[in-house]
Amino acid sequence: MLGRERFQFGDFTLDVDERRLSRTGGHAVRLAPKAFDLLVALLRESGRLVTKAELLARVWPDSFVEEGILSVHIARLRKALDGSSRGPMCIETVPRSGYRFVAPVKRSLSRDDPLDVRAVLPPIEVYELVGRGRSHLLSGSYFELPDAATAFRAAIEIDPTYAAAHAGLALTRCAQASLRMMPHLEAYADAKASALRALAMDDGCADAQVALGSVLFLSEWDWTGAERSLRRALDINPAHPEGLLQYGSLMEALGHLEQGLRFKQQALERDSRSPLVFVQIAMSYWHQRHYDDAIAWATRALDLDPRHVLAGEFLAGAYWKKGDIESFLAEQLRHAEVFGVPDATLAHLKLMCAEMKDAYAAGGPVKMTRYMLAQMPRTEGGAASVQFAVLHGAAGDLDTAFRHLDCALDARDPALVHLAVAPQWDSLRADVRFQQRLAKIGLGAAQRGGAVAS
């Protein structure tokens, strides 16, 4: 944080660095240390719902305490701020969820003693739009990301100076790039611009640090810079769901598989109903080659959202790795039916599945893979480069596989961030050329033999 952080609301001024709350005229208001920390946490997220889990993680990061301690401190804060624990409230209770600071607040970041107000908190509808955008974003759904972008852009139109809205738009662009909803280089360029804009407004915004870290990780493959930004985000907010997920994913890319899973499990503690969290945990087990666990977590995501693209991909991939071709083909058909493909297309796909099953029975996975390659359009670039590299590797045609892998690397395809650990690349792993590619992108020491202990 640059300079001293202060908040003004009503008759109060709170100086974070001096740990002092005072009324107009300089009269000090005494608060217990944890009550002060709780108030700071709420002020930093003023207007936004802060869940009980987030507050417990921020105020008691190294201790296990019962949830009820929050209501005790909230009552004391209300009495100190409003004169009564039942009177007009600065702090709103959101039943069964958490708390929201609802009084108008001015936040300052200054180097001098005079209060230099640089950020006036925006209207409540901006918080509502950002909250709506975050909800869509945390679904991880292909179909909800456009709604997330719309919500964040609407918030920016109302208040162009609100850092969290720009950060949310940046994270949405990253997700759209990963799901190939728009050209990934264009999406990441937009994401980086939005993330830097957010950080210029507020370098203490955890959302903005996560957004920049995501771009550095997924697009620029700047592993050190990404880790620095994501660690900074988690220092600001240890319970940040996207921060925990992205940091866990980065740890896995660097070969620390168990550590990566632990961070994602922390995100699960914060949000136990998010399909995106379930899919990210499925990804962790996929990288660990624990395919039954990957299937279980991908299935949980699909139970919540049957159209979840990534969940379906991990489920099909895990069946393939287990040699369960019946389930693999059934998932391909289920996916097509859920997405409502035309009857003619579905009939053709059923015919292809029958022929793939025959190919597998006649010559195992190699013959089935060659059948799949024969059905693919002869296109170059984009997602096709990754698909061709994986399939040609599985078919034993390593020279062609490396040619397509090099195309994907030159394009900085986001699907390659887990090149060092992902099992779909195992067919290439023993070839010296594969280690050369890893070294080229700074992952040469991240992985050996497909599994790394953290």
N, C-alpha and C positions, 0 to 999 in steps of 0.2 A: 504494500500500500504506500502511496506517495504521501509524505507528510502526516499530519495528525487527522484522525477520523473523529468527526463530531456529528451529533444529531440534534436537531431542534424540533420540538413538538409541544404544542400548547405553551405552558409557562416553563417548560423544562429544557435544559441543555444537558446532553450526555457526552462526556469526553471519554472516548474509549481508551486512549493511551494513559490518561491520568486516572482511569477507573473512578470517575466522579460523576454523579448525577446531581444537578442543582436546579433550583427554581429561579425565576426572575428575581434579580437582586442579589444573586450569589449565595442563597441559602442552600446548604448542602442537604441532600436527602440520603439517609443511610439505608443501604441495601446489603443483605447477605451476599457473599461472593458469588454463589451459584445463581442467586436471583439476578444479580447484575449481568452475569454471563447470558442468562436466559433472555433478559431484555435486549441485550446487544444482538443476539441471534434473531429475535423477532424484528428488530428495527432494520437489520440488514436485508430482510426479506419483506419489508413493509408492504402491506396490501396483498401479499400472497399467503396462501395456506402453507404453514410449515407443519409437517406431520409430527406426531409424537416421537416416532422413531428417529427422525432427523434431529429433533431437539435433544433427545437423549444422547445421540452420537456426538453432537457438538458440545454439549455442556458437561457430559460425563463420559468422555471418550475412553477412559481407561478403567472404568468401573461398571459393574452390573448393578443397576438400581431399578426398583419397581416403577412402573409407569405412573403410579399414583403420586410420586414425588412432584410431578409436573403441576398437578392441580393445587398442591400446597403452595408452591412458589408463585403460581399465577395469581392465587388469591392474595398473597402478600404484595405482589406487584400492583394489582388493582387497587389495593388499599393505599399504597404509597402514591400512586399516580392520580387516583380519582377521589381519594378521601374515604372510600368505602369499597369493600370487596363486592358489593352488590350494585353500586351506583353506576353512573354513565361510564361506559367502558372504552378504554383505548385498545383493549385486547379482546377480541371476539373468540368465543369457543365454537369450534366446528365439531358437532357431536360425533364421537367415535373416530375422529380423524386427527385433529390437532388444534392449532390456534393461528389467528391472523391479527396483526397489528393494524388497526383501522383508522387511527387518528392521522390527520395530515402531518407529514414529516418532511423536513429539509435535512439533507445530508451534505456535509462539507468535507473536503480533503484539502487541507491548507498547511503551509509551512510556517505561517506567521501566527501571532497571537490573535489578531482580529479575525473574526469568523468569516471566512471566505467561502461563500456558498457556491458550489459548482454543480450541484445536482439537486433539483427539486423533483420530488417523487411525482410520477404522472397520475392521471385520473384513474379511478378504480376500474373503468372498462378496459384499460390497457392491461392491467393485471389479469382480468378475466380472459382476454384474448390470448395472452401469453400462456395462461394456464390451459386453455383449450388446445393451443398449439402443442404444448408439451404432452398432453394426453394423447393426441393423435401420433406424435412422434414416438412415444414410448410403446405404442402398439407394435411398431416395426412392420406395419402392414403396407404393402404396395398401394393399397387402395385408400389409405388414410393420409399418406404423405402430402398429396395435393391440398387437403384440408388444413394440414399443419402449416404449409407454406402460406396459404390464404390468411390464416389467423395471425401469423407473425407479421405479414405485410400490412394487415389492417392495423395492428398495434403500432407499427412504425409510422403509418400515415397519421395517426393521432398524436404520437409523441416520437419524433425522429431521434430524440436523445436518450431513449431508454435502451441501455446496453443489452439487457436480457432478450429483447425482441430481435435485435440483430444477431445475437448469438444463436437463438433458436432457429432463425432462418438459415444460418450457416450449418447447423447440425442437420437440418432438413435436406439441404443440398448434398451433404455428405451421404446421407441415407439414400437419396435418389440416385446418386452416382453408383453406389454399391449395388443397387437393384436395377441399374441400367435403364432408369426412367428418362435419362437425358445423357448426352455425351459427358463422359466422366471428367475430362480435362476442363470443359466449360463449367461443369458443376463445381468442381473443386476450386477453380479460379474465383467464382462467385462466393463460395464458402469462405475462402481465405480473406477476401475483401470485407465480407460482413464480420468475420471474427476480429480482424484488426480494427475495424470501425468500433466494434463493441469494446475492445480493450482500450482504445483511445479515450472512450467515454468513462470507463470504469475498469481499471486493471485488477480491482478486487472482486470482479464478477466471476463466480465459479463457472457459470454457463459459458462465458466468453473464453475462459482458459480451456475448458473442455472442447469448445469449437476449434480453437487454434490447434490444440493437441491432436484432434481428429484429422485435420487437414495434413499436418506434418507427418502423421502416422500413415494414413491411408493413401495419400497422394504423393507426397514428397519423399517418403521412406526415410525421413530424418528421425531415426529411432531415438537419438539422444534429445533432440529438441522436443519431440512428442512426449517423452517421459517427463521432461522438465515441466511442460505446460500442464500435463495431467496430474502430476504430483502437486503442483501449485493449486490446481482446482480442488484436490482432495484435502489440502491443508486448509483451504477456505471453508469447504463444506465436506467433511468426511463421509457424509451420507448421500452424496450426489449420485443418483442412480446411473445416469449416462457416464459420469466420470468413472465410477467403479467398473462398469461394463467395458468401457474403452480401455481403461488401464489394464484390466484383466486380459483383454484381447491382445494388447501390446506385449504383455509379459509372455503370452503364449507364442507370439511371433518370434520373440527372442529366445524361445526354447524353455521357458520356465512354466511348464504345463500345470503343475500342482498349484503354484502361486497364482497363476491366472485364474484357475477355477475358484480359489478362495475369494478373490476379489468379486467375482461374479456371484458367489454365494452371499456375499455381503449385500449386493444389490437385491438379491432375492429377499433378504430380511427386510429391506426397505419397501419393496413392492412385490408382494407374493402372488399377484394376479396379472402380471404383465407377460403377454406372449413373447415379447422381445427378450425378456430375461430368460424365459424357458428355452428359447432358441439359442441364446448365447451359451447357456449351460450345455445344451445338446452339442454345440460346436466344441466345447471343451472336451467332452467325452469322445467326440469324433477324432480330435487330435490325439487323444490318449489311446486310440484304438479300442475303446470300451464301447463296442457297437450296441450292445443291449441297452446300456444306459443312455446312449444317444437316441435310440429308438424311443425309450420311455419318455424322455424330456421333449423330443419333437412331437410325440403324440399328445402330450399335455398341452403344448402350444396349439396344435390343431383342434383339440377339444374346445378351446376358447375361440379360435378363429380358423375354421376349416379352409379358408382361402389363403392362409399365410404361406407365401411363396418360399421363404427360406426354410420353414419347418418341413414343408413337403420335400425340398431338395435334400435336407439332411436325412430324412426318413428313408427316401429312396436310396441314397448313397450308402446308408448303413446296411440296408437289406442286401445291396449289391456286394458289399465287402464281406458279409456273412455267407454269401453264396445262396441266399434265399431268393432265387429268381422269380418264383411265383409271387412273393410279396412285393418284390421290386416292380414287376410288371403291373400288379394290381394297383400300386401307388401311382404309376403313370396314368392309368385309366381313371382312377379316382380324381386325380388332379384335373384331368381334362373335363370330366363330368361336372366337377364343382365350378369350373370356370365357364361352363355352358358353351363349349365348342359346338359348332354346327353338327347335325347328325351325320352328314357325309364325312366330315373330318374324323368324328369319333369312330365311325365304322372302319375307316382306313387305319386309324391307330390300333383298333382291335386286331385287324389283320396283321399289322406289323408286329404286335406283341406276340401273336401266335407264331409268326415266322421267327422271331427272336428266340422264343422258347424252343422251337425245333432246332435252331442253330446251336443253342446251348447244349441241347441233348446230343447233338451230333459231334460237336467239337469243343465243348466247354466254353469258358469265358472269352478265349481268344477268338474263336469263330463267331461268337455272338457280337463281340466288339467290332470285328471286321464287317459284319452285317450292318451294324449301326453306322459305321463310317460310310458305307456305300449308300445309305439313305440320306445322308446330310448334304445340303446344298454346298457346292464348291465355292464358298465365299472366303475372303481373307479379312483379317483384322477384327477388332472388337471382341465380343465374347467368343466368336468362332475360333480365334487363335488359342484361347485357353482350352476350349472343348477339344479341338483337334490335337493339341499337345497331350492332353490326358489320354484320349482314346488311342492315339498312335503309340503312346508309351505302353498302354495296356495290351495292344496288339503286337508289341515287340518290334515296331518300326521306330527305333530310337533316333535315327538321323532326322526323319521327318518330324518326330516329336520335338526335338531340340530346335529345329527351324521355326516351328510355330511358337515354342516357348520364347525364343528370342524376339519374335514379333510382339508378343504380349509384354515382355520386359521393356522393349523400346517404347511401348505405348503407356508404360506405368499402369498397367491394368490393376485395379484395386483387388482383384481376386488373388493376386500373388503375394499379398502381405504375409500370408502364412506358408509361403513356399518351403520354409525350412522344416516345418513340422507336419503339414497336412498329409494324410495318407493317400490322397489321390495321386501324389507325386512319387510314391514308393517305387514304381516301376523304373524311374529314372535315377533313383538315389545312389545306386552303386556305381554309376558311370562317373568318371572323373570330371566330365563336362558339367555335371550337375553342381558339384562343389565349386567349380569356377563361376557358375552363375550366382550362387549364393554369395561368394566373396565379392562379386561385382556390385551387389546391392547392400553390402555391409552385414550380411548374415552368415558369413562363412564359419564363424565359431559358435553359432547359435544352436546348432543341432548336429547330432551324430547318431546315425542308425535309427532314426524315427522316434526316439523318446529321450527326453532330457529331464533329469530331476532338478527341481528348483533349489 
